[in-house]
Amino acid sequence: MAKIAMLGAGSLVFCKTLMADFLATPALAGSEYRLMALTHTRLDKMHAFVSRMIKDNGVNATVTATTSRREALRGADYVVVMLQAGGVAEFRQDYEIPLKYGVDQCIGDTLGPGGVFRALRHIPALMEIARDMQELCPNAILFNYANPMAMCCWALGRVPGLQFVGLCHGVQTTMDLIASYTGVPKNEIDFLAAGINHMGWFLRLEHAGRDLYPILKANFEKPGYYVNEKVRGEVLRHFGYFMTESTGHLSEYLPYFRKNPKALGLYCDEPSFGGESGAYYKYCAMLAEKFATTDPLSIESTALGPRSAEYCSHIIEAKETGVVFRLNGNVRNDGYITNLPHGCCVEVPIYVDRLGLHPTVVGNLPPQCAALNLTNVLVQGLTVDASFSGDPELVMQAVALDPLTSAVLTLAEIREMVAEMLEAERAYLPQFANRKLRPVPAISVSPDVQRQDVPLDPALAIANRFGTLANA
């Protein structure tokens, strides 16, 4: 009879989905659910709805609600984290400030300026949860659903002894797409996917031992298929492997697709494409406005149907029963992918049984896949270091290495943008306290500036010599 703490239970849509999954799992009969949120506004609505689900379906379970994290965690077996520090208001800053400088994000929660600052808001909260778990439930498993997944899990991987896994539905939902593009039922496809969150690679796709990649690649040469997933299609065509994340997300993680109007017009011009500017922020803002005046749970059905695509209930079921379950999850890279940095966060196949989580060793990714992953991993690592050290210079350097930002802005512009974001979001960035990004004034170099008598770089000296000869 599992004790499950749900931190961030004010998430009306997501918490409801997971709770419906748990209550529909016979192996979890008799479990105790502890809903926790910072305020009662949404928490009480969720508590009332879950209570109705339990009653209406005759489920053997108990549910309580609390605003105390420690109360929710005490003696828990499993901890589900669904936090969003700063809510929609700070998400707006993540999107609108970079857009003012010319960095056009579609989703803005995984990489780019938006992803970096979301991580800086979430990591302190995750560290507080981890410290409480060490004291109150040291043997519990933490399931992280908070984005940016890779940065959050990289930070969690620095906590000694913490059992955790980061969960996403990118692999499952992409398999639906692959099944439709290859004409093979999803449950008949054997696959190996690995990489980093939101940029995992389908390294093998097979049906009864037959390679499905030739079919997938051939169909992506057809306009009717390509038009649905332009960015993923382009990456497949040029780098040879299909990715786990949607076009709207992926367009932000690489420098090719959102850097200027020409690129946006080529790849992101259709509403159905999913690459619209601020698509996810606008969706979240719409929901927030709607939920401010409407309680969707008051009209939601309490019927329990088939479980969703989310992994969480299946993992807990496997841990409780010993019946093995396989998933793709995010863990600390302790040699699982050998050409990505040790200690970073990787998304790899994991098997779960009564003894816990067992990640598998994938080995080396294809070099071009590892190279594209590294463009994101380096940003992730600097962001985590920035949050732990409280050094705002590392924040600027992380954003400066972001593939999209660096394709759009100069270093001076990036510094100005980061300084503005640090100031705008300071209330949710306790690790930086009163530390500000240092100003780096521009240096004026006019034609009449007297050069200092210093040794020239050899290459520059040669260039100057050829220039002199050419003008002679």
Order of alpha helices (4+ residues) and beta strands (2+ residues): beta-alpha-beta-alpha-beta-alpha-beta-alpha-alpha-beta-alpha-beta-alpha-beta-beta-beta-alpha-alpha-alpha-alpha-alpha-alpha-alpha-beta-beta-beta-alpha-alpha-alpha-alpha-alpha
